[in-house]
Amino acid sequence: MEASWRECAFNTEEALKAANTEVVNQRERIAELLGQLAGLQGEWTDTDVMRITTTNVGLQREVRP
């Protein structure tokens, strides 16, 4: 019984380490994507934003019944 408990604790610790690594990786990826988004936003003109917004509204109307 003691060995099972230790094995369970070890497995739990390993799962926690893996989850923590995944969280760190996802946070890094989110930071990369936010950086890319900020870079793209700096390149858009007001005309671009208006065109994209208008297109988006039109597409939303097509999708909704």
Sine and cosine of phi, psi and omega as CSV:
sin_phi,cos_phi,sin_psi,cos_psi,sin_omega,cos_omega
0.00,0.00,-0.66,0.75,-0.01,-1.00
-0.87,0.49,-0.66,0.75,0.00,-1.00
-0.90,0.43,-0.63,0.78,0.01,-1.00
-0.89,0.46,-0.67,0.74,-0.01,-1.00
-0.90,0.44,-0.69,0.73,0.02,-1.00
-0.90,0.43,-0.66,0.75,0.01,-1.00
-0.90,0.44,-0.66,0.75,0.04,-1.00
-0.89,0.47,-0.69,0.72,0.02,-1.00
-0.90,0.44,-0.66,0.75,0.02,-1.00
-0.90,0.44,-0.71,0.70,0.01,-1.00
-0.88,0.47,-0.64,0.77,0.02,-1.00
-0.90,0.43,-0.66,0.75,0.02,-1.00
-0.90,0.44,-0.66,0.75,0.02,-1.00
-0.91,0.42,-0.65,0.76,0.03,-1.00
-0.90,0.43,-0.62,0.78,0.03,-1.00
-0.91,0.42,-0.66,0.75,0.05,-1.00
-0.89,0.46,-0.68,0.73,0.00,-1.00
-0.90,0.43,-0.67,0.74,0.02,-1.00
-0.90,0.44,-0.66,0.75,0.02,-1.00
-0.89,0.45,-0.66,0.75,0.05,-1.00
-0.88,0.47,-0.68,0.74,0.01,-1.00
-0.90,0.44,-0.65,0.76,0.03,-1.00
-0.89,0.46,-0.69,0.72,0.02,-1.00
-0.88,0.47,-0.71,0.70,0.02,-1.00
-0.87,0.49,-0.67,0.74,0.00,-1.00
-0.92,0.38,-0.62,0.78,0.04,-1.00
-0.90,0.44,-0.64,0.77,0.05,-1.00
-0.90,0.44,-0.68,0.74,0.00,-1.00
-0.91,0.42,-0.67,0.75,0.05,-1.00
-0.87,0.49,-0.68,0.74,0.01,-1.00
-0.89,0.46,-0.65,0.76,0.05,-1.00
-0.88,0.48,-0.72,0.69,-0.03,-1.00
-0.91,0.41,-0.64,0.77,0.05,-1.00
-0.90,0.43,-0.61,0.79,0.06,-1.00
-0.89,0.45,-0.67,0.75,0.04,-1.00
-0.90,0.43,-0.67,0.75,0.01,-1.00
-0.89,0.46,-0.70,0.71,0.02,-1.00
-0.88,0.47,-0.64,0.77,0.03,-1.00
-0.90,0.43,-0.66,0.75,0.01,-1.00
-0.93,0.38,-0.64,0.77,-0.02,-1.00
-0.89,0.46,-0.55,0.84,0.01,-1.00
-0.92,0.39,-0.37,0.93,-0.05,-1.00
-1.00,-0.05,-0.17,0.99,-0.06,-1.00
-1.00,0.08,0.68,-0.73,0.09,-1.00
-1.00,0.01,0.19,-0.98,0.06,-1.00
-0.87,0.49,-0.58,0.81,0.02,-1.00
-0.90,0.43,-0.67,0.74,0.04,-1.00
-0.87,0.50,-0.72,0.69,-0.02,-1.00
-0.88,0.47,-0.69,0.73,-0.01,-1.00
-0.90,0.43,-0.68,0.74,0.01,-1.00
-0.89,0.45,-0.72,0.70,-0.01,-1.00
-0.90,0.43,-0.67,0.74,0.01,-1.00
-0.89,0.46,-0.70,0.71,0.01,-1.00
-0.89,0.45,-0.69,0.72,0.03,-1.00
-0.89,0.46,-0.67,0.75,0.00,-1.00
-0.88,0.47,-0.71,0.71,0.01,-1.00
-0.88,0.47,-0.68,0.73,0.03,-1.00
-0.88,0.47,-0.67,0.74,0.02,-1.00
-0.91,0.40,-0.63,0.78,0.04,-1.00
-0.89,0.46,-0.63,0.77,0.01,-1.00
-0.92,0.40,-0.59,0.81,0.01,-1.00
-0.92,0.39,-0.60,0.80,-0.08,-1.00
-0.97,0.25,-0.61,0.80,-0.04,-1.00
-0.97,0.22,0.67,-0.75,0.01,-1.00
-0.95,0.31,0.00,0.00,0.00,0.00
